[in-house]
Structure formats: structure tokens, C-alpha cells
Amino acid sequence: MMSSDERQEMLEKLGLDSIERLFSDIPSVFRTDGLKLPKGMAEIDVVSRVRSLLGRNTDASKLKCFLGSGIYDVFIPSIVGHVISRSELYTAYTPYQAEFSQGLLQLIFEYQSLMSELTHMDAVNASIYDGSSALGEAATMCRRIREGGTFVIPRALAPWKKSTLQNYLKGLAIRTVEYGFDEETGHSDFNEIVSMSRKDACGVYVEMPGFLGLYEEEFLDLKSQIGDVPLVAGVNPASLATVVPPGDYGADIAVGEGQSLGLGMNMGGPLLGLFACRKEHVRKMPGRIVGATVDSDGRRAFCLTLQAREQHIRRSRATSNICTNETLMSIAASVYLSALGSEGLGDVAHRTEAMRALAVGRLNGERFRVLFDGPGYNEFTMVTREKPEIVFERAVEHGILGGLPVNGFLPELGNASVWSVNERMVPEDLDNLSEVLEEIA
């Protein structure tokens, strides 16, 4: 702590006559009377106290987690943590120069290759912050591909994605227009999508599976209906082992959240934004691309092939101000995919889809029911007699982390929430959930 003499010396150096003058630029409404901190403690007592406080927390390892909507309690092979905790990788950061570490450049190149194979898209960048920012970047990229004043999105879209997207579009004179969905089936209004795409649209965004948990077969023919309007497909990359990838139904851009590829939930971050596009649009894509080449001796080498951000080229020509890629997270996803292989990833997807199908068929009682029975990957929408926020709180008391309430932004669905299953669950978990819901929902 600073002594009174030291404090006075500091004030004299600053030409001030009181401590109050030092903070005079801060409006009084934001100032406090100081922190009410307890007296100092010995280290042994601090450790004991902190452990006691932490013991009051409950995490997904102690609960059966049915909460999803972008971040999932997936199984992570131990090799993922082992590899990314290596000291040469753990501090992996954005490569800025073409002569950056060959090892890290190769890892990013392998990540791009794996994502390209998974999505059937021509080019993949070196990752973006998360799925929401990937969507925002995709919308601005659509504007670079095609003039238009609207960007078409689903009404049933996660509110955090919608908010991020609107922040991206705020300065571009682009507004979002929303297509609806059938309240009986949960499927998007296909005719409305096509109609909106013909009215000054610079891009159309669809999700497969969608926020309500459904695959929509009509999307496979959407590109032929909207013509040269860029189609942006939102995907859960883990589902692409069994569902048609976006490159096969004509998507111009594919985006998604990569957390389901063996990344921890991490209290909501860091995450992994997936971004891919067709080769004719690659010069309009944000972020970086690592390419393979040969050095002066003919040996295989890697370099930054594309880095079209404002720090590398003239600001007016930059495609984005994205300042970092999620290198450590992309490495984790690459290790996960490499460890499982195509057969292992397919097994995870089949187990997950089978558990979802079982849940849709089994979770129907007097106080709760699944709203839509169409096919999907890992999520489904359920309505309860009680408000979903109350159901969520009560479920935690029974060792269950419940679904995400959506009645606040999709009120037409009533007391609805979106639930998720994973490859680790067994039928008995659904039986237990059903019993609990009969009591609390």
C-alpha cells in the first residue's frame, strides 16, 4: 500500500492537490466509495476459502446435460487435451507473416483440409471467433458478391446470432428480413424464402439442422430456386458425417460453430468459427488461408496464401477486421477428427441421431411433449405445462441441466424449450428425464 508521503509525492509530480482531482474526469455516478475488502489472510486460509466457494458450483460433470443450442457436452478423447496442452501449441496465436512457424502453418493447413472434406466446400479459412461472428462475416461477404439491401434469415434463429449479425450489418445499410415457420411441423416457409430472395436480397441464410432441431429436405433444392443470390448454410459440423454437406446442395458459403468437434464447453468460450466458401468467392472471404507449396530446395512447405485484412492490405480493400483466428481450437478440432477418423465420426453421429429419435418418440407425457417429430441430429423442441424457466430451475435440483427456454423470443410456441442429447447418453437417461418431467413440468 502506498504511504502518505509517496501519495503526496505522486500528486506533486502530477500537479494535483488531492486524490479527488486525480479521478475528477470520471463522472460521479460511476464512482464508488471504495472496495469493501476483508483483511488479508494467510495463503492456507485463502486456499481453503476459495475451495469452499468453488464447491458451491455445479457443472456438467455432475449433471446430465440436455442443454445445447450451440455448445454441447460432447465426449472428448483424452488425446485432444494431451496434444493442445503441449507448450509449443498452447500459446498458438495468429500467424502474421508468410515465414511463420512451419509446424503451426501445417496444422492450420490440415485443419482447412479436414473442414473442406467435411463440408465439401472448395476453400476454408483459418477459423473465426465463433459461429455467430462467422454468420456476420458471411452476410458482409454476400454483399461483396451481390448488391442488395436485405439479408434473409429464419425467424427461428438463436438470439445471440441475430444480435451479432445485426451489429455486423448496421453500417452497411443492410437490413434483415425474416422468413417464418410452420407451427405444426416446425419447418421453414420455403415459398417465403424464395419470395424474399427476389426482393433486393444480397444473401439467404438457412440452417441444417435448424434452431428447432430439424433437418429440412427442401433446402437441398433451394439454390436452384434463388439463382444467383448467395446461399449461406449454417451447419453443425459434427452432423456432416451423416447428413448432406452444404457443398452438395449448392451453398456459396458455409458457416458453423465447431465446438461439437471435441472442444470443451469452456464456460461459453473460447469457441471455433467455421467458415468455408466456393472457390470463385475466395478473394472475398475474410480471414486467412494457409497454402501448401515448395521451398527453394523443392521440399514441401507452407505459407500464408491469403490474408486480406486491414493490417495486411489497404483498408479500403480489406474483407474484414477479424484480428485473430482460433488456432488452438482449430488444432483441437483437427486432433479430434484425426483420432476418430471417418468411421469414428460416423459412429458418433449415428449414436447421437439414434438417441434423438428415441427421445422424440419417448418424451411425451401428461405435462410435456415433443413439438415436432421430423428428423434431426441432436436437438428437439419440447413444450411443458409449466413455464420453461421454472422447469429449468427445478430440473437442476434433480441433477438435470435442462433445455434452453425459447418462449421469450418465440412466444408462438408457448412454453417451449430446445433440448439436446449426445452420444454418451443411454435410454435410461431418457427414462429418468421423463420421470422428472412428470413431477416438475
Backbone torsions as a table, in degrees:
resi	resn	phi	psi	omega
1	MET	NA	142.1	-178.2
2	MET	-72.8	133.3	177.8
3	SER	-75.8	165.1	179.5
4	SER	-63.2	-36.1	177.8
5	ASP	-66.1	-41.7	179.0
6	GLU	-65.5	-37.8	179.0
7	ARG	-64.0	-44.5	-179.7
8	GLN	-64.2	-40.4	178.8
9	GLU	-62.5	-40.8	178.7
10	MET	-62.4	-44.4	-179.7
11	LEU	-63.1	-39.1	179.1
12	GLU	-64.6	-41.2	178.4
13	LYS	-62.1	-33.7	-178.7
14	LEU	-87.0	-7.8	-178.8
15	GLY	72.7	31.4	-179.5
16	LEU	-115.8	153.8	-178.5
17	ASP	-104.5	-4.0	179.1
18	SER	-160.2	159.0	176.7
19	ILE	-63.3	-35.7	-179.4
20	GLU	-58.6	-37.6	179.0
21	ARG	-64.6	-29.9	-178.4
22	LEU	-63.3	-32.4	-177.4
23	PHE	-108.3	17.0	-175.3
24	SER	-65.9	-23.4	179.6
25	ASP	-73.3	-16.8	178.6
26	ILE	-85.6	120.0	179.2
27	PRO	-53.6	141.9	-175.6
28	SER	-58.9	-29.5	-178.6
29	VAL	-64.1	-22.7	-179.0
30	PHE	-98.1	-1.7	-176.0
31	ARG	-95.9	150.1	179.2
32	THR	-117.1	174.2	177.9
33	ASP	-88.4	12.4	-178.9
34	GLY	109.2	165.4	-179.5
35	LEU	-86.6	133.4	178.7
36	LYS	-88.9	79.1	-176.8
37	LEU	-95.6	143.5	177.2
38	PRO	-72.3	168.9	177.4
39	LYS	-66.9	158.0	-179.0
40	GLY	-59.8	154.0	-179.1
41	MET	-129.0	157.8	174.2
42	ALA	-69.5	153.0	-176.4
43	GLU	-57.1	-41.6	-178.2
44	ILE	-62.0	-34.9	178.6
45	ASP	-75.1	-35.9	177.7
46	VAL	-62.9	-45.7	179.9
47	VAL	-59.9	-44.7	179.7
48	SER	-62.1	-42.5	-178.6
49	ARG	-66.6	-44.8	-178.9
50	VAL	-64.1	-42.5	178.7
51	ARG	-62.7	-35.7	177.7
52	SER	-64.7	-41.6	178.5
53	LEU	-66.4	-43.2	-179.3
54	LEU	-65.4	-30.3	180.0
55	GLY	-65.1	-15.8	178.9
56	ARG	-81.4	-12.1	178.4
57	ASN	-78.6	152.9	173.5
58	THR	-125.2	128.0	-180.0
59	ASP	-120.1	179.6	-173.6
60	ALA	-66.1	-18.9	177.9
61	SER	-71.1	-18.4	179.8
62	LYS	-104.3	-4.1	-178.2
63	LEU	-124.9	155.7	169.9
64	LYS	-86.0	115.3	-167.7
65	CYS	-93.9	110.8	173.6
66	PHE	-106.8	9.8	179.6
67	LEU	-87.7	133.9	-178.2
68	GLY	-140.0	-114.0	179.1
69	SER	59.7	41.9	173.8
70	GLY	122.8	-31.9	178.1
71	ILE	-126.0	125.0	-168.9
72	TYR	-126.2	150.7	179.8
73	ASP	-86.4	68.0	-177.0
74	VAL	-84.6	160.6	175.5
75	PHE	-78.2	133.6	-178.5
76	ILE	-117.0	113.4	177.3
77	PRO	-56.2	142.7	-174.8
78	SER	-62.8	-23.4	-179.5
79	ILE	-64.4	-27.5	-179.8
80	VAL	-62.5	-51.6	178.8
81	GLY	-63.5	-36.2	-179.7
82	HIS	-63.0	-44.6	-176.5
83	VAL	-70.9	-49.1	-174.2
84	ILE	-74.2	-11.1	176.8
85	SER	-88.4	-1.9	175.5
86	ARG	-63.7	141.5	-172.4
87	SER	-61.0	-32.9	-178.2
88	GLU	-74.9	-12.3	-180.0
89	LEU	-110.9	-28.9	-170.5
90	TYR	-62.1	-28.8	178.1
91	THR	-102.3	21.4	-178.7
92	ALA	-54.7	128.5	-178.8
93	TYR	-132.8	177.1	-176.0
94	THR	-60.1	125.3	172.2
95	PRO	-75.2	129.2	-177.9
96	TYR	-103.7	-25.6	-173.6
97	GLN	-119.4	154.0	-177.4
98	ALA	-65.8	-22.8	-178.4
99	GLU	-95.7	21.8	179.2
100	PHE	-62.7	169.5	-179.0
101	SER	-43.9	123.0	179.6
102	GLN	-61.5	-37.3	-179.6
103	GLY	-62.3	-45.9	-179.0
104	LEU	-70.0	-38.4	177.1
105	LEU	-61.8	-39.4	178.8
106	GLN	-66.0	-39.5	178.3
107	LEU	-60.5	-41.5	178.6
108	ILE	-67.1	-40.1	177.8
109	PHE	-60.0	-42.7	179.8
110	GLU	-65.5	-38.7	176.3
111	TYR	-59.7	-47.9	179.1
112	GLN	-58.5	-42.0	-178.7
113	SER	-64.2	-43.6	179.3
114	LEU	-63.4	-43.0	180.0
115	MET	-67.4	-36.3	177.7
116	SER	-64.6	-41.3	178.2
117	GLU	-65.9	-36.8	-178.3
118	LEU	-71.5	-41.7	-175.4
119	THR	-92.0	-14.2	-172.5
120	HIS	59.9	32.1	174.6
121	MET	-101.3	155.7	-174.0
122	ASP	-72.9	-40.0	-173.9
123	ALA	-135.9	142.5	178.0
124	VAL	-130.6	135.8	178.8
125	ASN	-85.8	177.9	-173.5
126	ALA	-82.5	30.7	174.9
127	SER	84.7	158.2	-178.5
128	ILE	-131.3	171.8	-173.7
129	TYR	-51.2	-54.4	-175.6
130	ASP	-162.1	-179.7	-178.1
131	GLY	-65.0	-34.6	-179.2
132	SER	-67.8	-45.9	178.8
133	SER	-68.5	-29.6	175.5
134	ALA	-62.6	-40.1	177.0
135	LEU	-64.7	-44.1	178.1
136	GLY	-59.8	-43.5	178.6
137	GLU	-65.8	-36.0	179.5
138	ALA	-64.6	-39.9	179.6
139	ALA	-64.2	-43.4	178.8
140	THR	-67.7	-32.8	176.5
141	MET	-66.8	-38.0	176.8
142	CYS	-57.4	-40.1	179.6
143	ARG	-64.8	-32.4	176.6
144	ARG	-72.1	-25.6	179.2
145	ILE	-82.3	-39.5	-173.3
146	ARG	-146.1	135.7	176.0
147	GLU	-68.5	147.5	177.7
148	GLY	167.0	153.6	-176.0
149	GLY	-104.5	-0.9	-179.6
150	THR	-132.0	152.1	174.3
151	PHE	-125.5	122.1	-170.9
152	VAL	-89.8	125.5	-176.8
153	ILE	-135.2	160.6	177.3
154	PRO	-75.5	144.9	172.4
155	ARG	-64.2	-39.6	178.3
156	ALA	-82.4	76.7	180.0
157	LEU	-129.1	139.8	179.9
158	ALA	-53.2	130.4	-175.2
159	PRO	-60.4	-30.7	179.4
160	TRP	-71.0	-32.1	174.7
161	LYS	-68.6	-43.2	-178.9
162	LYS	-63.0	-41.9	179.5
163	SER	-64.3	-46.3	178.9
164	THR	-61.6	-43.5	179.8
165	LEU	-60.0	-45.9	-178.4
166	GLN	-66.2	-31.9	174.1
167	ASN	-64.2	-39.8	178.8
168	TYR	-64.3	-38.1	-172.8
169	LEU	-88.1	-8.3	-172.7
170	LYS	-56.5	-41.2	-175.9
171	GLY	-91.4	5.6	-175.2
172	LEU	-109.7	7.7	-178.9
173	ALA	58.0	35.4	176.4
174	ILE	-116.2	132.9	176.5
175	ARG	-113.5	153.5	177.1
176	THR	-90.2	141.3	171.6
177	VAL	-122.7	141.5	-170.6
178	GLU	-112.8	131.2	172.2
179	TYR	-93.9	145.6	-174.3
180	GLY	-88.0	-169.3	179.3
181	PHE	-144.3	157.0	179.0
182	ASP	-77.2	122.9	-176.3
183	GLU	-72.3	-13.0	177.6
184	GLU	-88.2	-40.7	-175.5
185	THR	-105.1	-21.3	-176.6
186	GLY	82.9	-3.3	-177.1
187	HIS	-80.5	147.2	180.0
188	SER	-66.8	154.3	177.1
189	ASP	-80.2	95.9	-174.3
190	PHE	-61.7	-43.2	-179.4
191	ASN	-63.2	-35.4	178.9
192	GLU	-68.2	-37.0	177.4
193	ILE	-60.9	-49.6	-178.6
194	VAL	-62.0	-43.0	-180.0
195	SER	-62.9	-44.5	-179.4
196	MET	-66.7	-32.1	-178.6
197	SER	-67.2	-20.2	-178.2
198	ARG	-93.0	4.3	-177.7
199	LYS	-117.3	76.5	173.4
200	ASP	62.2	35.4	-179.0
201	ALA	-90.9	135.9	173.6
202	CYS	-95.6	-9.6	179.5
203	GLY	-175.7	158.1	178.0
204	VAL	-127.9	133.3	179.7
205	TYR	-115.0	128.0	173.7
206	VAL	-129.8	158.8	178.4
207	GLU	-123.3	137.8	-180.0
208	MET	-142.8	99.3	3.3
209	PRO	-76.5	157.9	-179.0
210	GLY	-81.8	176.8	-177.2
211	PHE	-59.8	-32.7	-179.2
212	LEU	-82.6	-0.6	171.3
213	GLY	100.3	8.2	-171.9
214	LEU	-107.0	143.8	163.1
215	TYR	-79.4	145.7	179.3
216	GLU	-128.1	107.1	-174.1
217	GLU	-62.9	-30.8	-178.3
218	GLU	-62.3	-25.8	179.9
219	PHE	-63.4	-23.1	-178.9
220	LEU	-65.6	-19.7	-180.0
221	ASP	-110.7	7.9	-172.6
222	LEU	-67.5	-40.9	-175.9
223	LYS	-58.8	-37.3	179.5
224	SER	-67.7	-20.1	-178.7
225	GLN	-90.4	-27.0	-175.7
226	ILE	-102.8	-2.5	173.2
227	GLY	64.6	-126.0	-174.3
228	ASP	-86.2	6.1	174.2
229	VAL	-72.5	124.2	-178.5
230	PRO	-58.3	133.4	177.5
231	LEU	-103.8	122.8	176.9
232	VAL	-106.0	123.5	-179.7
233	ALA	-107.8	124.3	173.8
234	GLY	-93.2	127.5	-174.1
235	VAL	-131.5	155.5	163.6
236	ASN	-95.8	107.9	-172.3
237	PRO	-58.3	-27.6	179.8
238	ALA	-66.4	-24.6	-179.0
239	SER	-79.5	-13.3	-172.9
240	LEU	-73.1	-3.4	173.7
241	ALA	-73.1	-19.1	-176.5
242	THR	-128.4	-20.8	-177.1
243	VAL	-103.7	157.3	-179.8
244	VAL	-59.0	125.2	-179.7
245	PRO	-73.4	155.8	-174.2
246	PRO	-60.5	-31.4	179.0
247	GLY	-63.4	-25.7	-177.1
248	ASP	-82.2	-17.5	175.7
249	TYR	-113.0	26.2	166.8
250	GLY	84.7	14.9	179.5
251	ALA	-61.9	136.3	175.0
252	ASP	-80.2	-34.3	-178.9
253	ILE	-138.0	140.2	174.3
254	ALA	-123.2	133.3	179.1
255	VAL	-132.4	163.0	177.4
256	GLY	177.1	171.8	175.7
257	GLU	-99.5	124.0	-175.4
258	GLY	-89.8	8.9	-177.0
259	GLN	-59.7	-31.0	-177.9
260	SER	-70.0	-8.1	177.9
261	LEU	-90.0	54.7	172.8
262	GLY	79.9	22.5	177.2
263	LEU	-101.1	146.2	177.2
264	GLY	-67.2	162.0	178.0
265	MET	-71.7	-28.3	168.4
266	ASN	52.5	34.9	-180.0
267	MET	56.1	29.9	178.8
268	GLY	95.6	3.3	177.6
269	GLY	170.2	161.5	4.1
270	PRO	-71.6	158.3	-178.6
271	LEU	-122.1	-169.8	-176.2
272	LEU	-139.3	110.4	179.0
273	GLY	-87.5	118.5	177.7
274	LEU	-87.7	134.9	179.4
275	PHE	-146.1	120.8	-179.2
276	ALA	-138.4	158.7	179.3
277	CYS	-153.9	171.9	174.1
278	ARG	-77.2	153.9	-171.5
279	LYS	-62.2	-30.1	-178.8
280	GLU	-70.2	-13.4	-179.7
281	HIS	-105.4	2.8	-167.8
282	VAL	-60.9	-32.5	-179.5
283	ARG	-71.5	-12.4	179.2
284	LYS	-101.3	1.0	-176.4
285	MET	-81.8	140.4	177.6
286	PRO	-77.6	166.0	174.3
287	GLY	83.9	-148.3	-173.5
288	ARG	-129.9	156.2	172.0
289	ILE	-129.6	130.2	174.4
290	VAL	-96.1	132.3	-179.5
291	GLY	-117.5	161.0	176.8
292	ALA	-100.1	139.5	180.0
293	THR	-149.0	-161.1	173.5
294	VAL	-130.2	151.5	178.6
295	ASP	-87.7	-173.3	-175.3
296	SER	-64.9	-17.7	178.5
297	ASP	-99.7	8.0	178.4
298	GLY	81.9	9.5	179.3
299	ARG	-86.6	149.6	178.4
300	ARG	-61.2	135.9	-179.2
301	ALA	-146.3	167.4	-177.3
302	PHE	-130.2	147.8	179.5
303	CYS	-152.3	163.1	174.5
304	LEU	-75.4	108.1	-177.5
305	THR	-82.1	-36.5	-178.5
306	LEU	-137.8	131.3	177.1
307	GLN	-150.0	68.9	-171.3
308	ALA	-89.2	62.0	176.0
309	ARG	-117.3	169.6	-169.4
310	GLU	-67.0	-18.0	-179.7
311	GLN	-81.3	-16.0	-176.6
312	HIS	-106.4	-27.9	-178.1
313	ILE	-133.1	179.1	179.2
314	ARG	-58.9	136.8	-175.8
315	ARG	-53.0	-39.0	-176.5
316	SER	-66.3	-20.6	-179.4
317	ARG	-102.0	-2.8	-177.9
318	ALA	-68.7	144.6	177.6
319	THR	-90.5	-15.2	-175.7
320	SER	-168.3	161.4	170.3
321	ASN	-108.2	18.7	173.7
322	ILE	-53.6	121.8	-171.1
323	CYS	-102.2	-7.6	179.2
324	THR	-152.8	156.9	169.1
325	ASN	-110.7	164.7	-175.5
326	GLU	-93.6	66.4	-171.2
327	THR	-57.7	-47.9	-177.1
328	LEU	-63.0	-40.1	179.4
329	MET	-68.7	-38.3	178.2
330	SER	-67.1	-34.8	175.2
331	ILE	-63.9	-42.9	178.6
332	ALA	-59.4	-44.1	179.1
333	ALA	-63.3	-39.1	179.3
334	SER	-64.8	-41.6	178.5
335	VAL	-64.4	-43.2	179.0
336	TYR	-58.3	-49.4	-178.6
337	LEU	-65.8	-39.2	179.9
338	SER	-67.7	-37.5	-179.8
339	ALA	-68.0	-40.5	-178.2
340	LEU	-79.8	-38.8	-173.9
341	GLY	71.3	174.0	-177.3
342	SER	-63.8	-37.6	-180.0
343	GLU	-67.8	-42.9	179.7
344	GLY	-66.7	-41.3	178.6
345	LEU	-64.6	-38.8	176.8
346	GLY	-63.6	-38.1	178.9
347	ASP	-64.2	-42.9	177.0
348	VAL	-59.7	-46.5	-178.5
349	ALA	-63.9	-43.1	-179.4
350	HIS	-65.5	-41.4	178.8
351	ARG	-63.4	-41.4	-179.0
352	THR	-66.5	-46.5	179.9
353	GLU	-63.7	-37.7	179.1
354	ALA	-65.5	-39.8	179.0
355	MET	-68.2	-37.3	177.1
356	ARG	-64.0	-44.7	179.3
357	ALA	-60.0	-39.9	178.1
358	LEU	-64.9	-41.5	179.9
359	ALA	-64.1	-44.1	-179.8
360	VAL	-60.8	-37.7	-179.3
361	GLY	-79.8	-25.3	-171.4
362	ARG	-101.4	-29.0	-172.5
363	LEU	-88.4	70.0	175.9
364	ASN	-140.1	110.5	-178.6
365	GLY	-130.5	-167.9	-179.5
366	GLU	-70.4	-29.5	-174.5
367	ARG	-108.6	1.3	-177.1
368	PHE	-158.6	156.2	176.3
369	ARG	-162.1	151.7	174.4
370	VAL	-77.0	133.0	-174.6
371	LEU	-76.3	-45.7	-173.1
372	PHE	-122.9	134.1	-175.3
373	ASP	-105.9	14.4	178.7
374	GLY	-71.7	166.7	-179.3
375	PRO	-69.3	154.3	178.7
376	GLY	-163.5	-170.8	-177.8
377	TYR	-99.9	-70.0	-175.1
378	ASN	-133.7	-2.5	-175.0
379	GLU	-122.9	156.8	176.7
380	PHE	-154.2	157.9	-178.3
381	THR	-104.0	132.9	-177.8
382	MET	-129.5	142.4	177.8
383	VAL	-113.0	141.8	-177.6
384	THR	-124.3	159.0	178.4
385	ARG	-68.5	-39.4	179.0
386	GLU	-86.3	158.3	177.2
387	LYS	-60.3	139.3	-173.9
388	PRO	-63.4	-28.7	177.6
389	GLU	-64.8	-37.8	179.0
390	ILE	-70.6	-40.7	177.1
391	VAL	-59.9	-42.3	179.8
392	PHE	-59.2	-47.6	-178.4
393	GLU	-64.3	-42.7	-178.4
394	ARG	-69.5	-34.6	-178.5
395	ALA	-64.5	-36.6	179.2
396	VAL	-59.3	-36.7	178.7
397	GLU	-64.8	-19.6	178.5
398	HIS	-103.5	14.9	177.0
399	GLY	79.7	23.3	-177.9
400	ILE	-125.6	128.3	171.7
401	LEU	-93.2	108.4	-168.4
402	GLY	-81.7	-170.0	-176.9
403	GLY	-76.5	166.7	179.9
404	LEU	-82.2	118.5	176.6
405	PRO	-62.2	133.8	179.7
406	VAL	-121.1	4.9	-178.6
407	ASN	-65.0	-20.9	-179.4
408	GLY	-71.6	-27.9	-179.3
409	PHE	-124.6	-5.4	171.8
410	LEU	-131.1	64.2	-173.4
411	PRO	-62.7	-22.0	-179.3
412	GLU	-65.1	-16.1	179.4
413	LEU	-90.4	2.2	179.0
414	GLY	70.8	-141.7	-178.1
415	ASN	-82.0	63.5	-173.8
416	ALA	-100.6	152.8	173.2
417	SER	-147.8	154.9	-179.4
418	VAL	-102.6	124.6	-176.6
419	TRP	-111.4	157.7	-177.4
420	SER	-135.8	147.6	172.6
421	VAL	-119.7	170.5	178.3
422	ASN	-143.0	174.6	-172.4
423	GLU	-70.7	-12.4	-178.8
424	ARG	-88.1	-13.8	-176.1
425	MET	-74.3	155.8	178.1
426	VAL	-127.2	163.2	-178.4
427	PRO	-53.7	-33.1	-179.8
428	GLU	-62.4	-29.6	177.1
429	ASP	-64.0	-37.4	178.0
430	LEU	-71.4	-36.7	176.6
431	ASP	-61.7	-44.3	179.1
432	ASN	-63.6	-42.7	178.7
433	LEU	-61.5	-42.4	179.7
434	SER	-61.4	-42.4	178.8
435	GLU	-63.6	-42.5	-179.7
436	VAL	-65.3	-43.7	-178.7
437	LEU	-64.8	-35.4	176.3
438	GLU	-60.1	-27.5	-178.6
439	GLU	-87.9	-37.3	-168.9
440	ILE	-110.8	-17.9	-171.3
441	ALA	-89.6	NA	NA
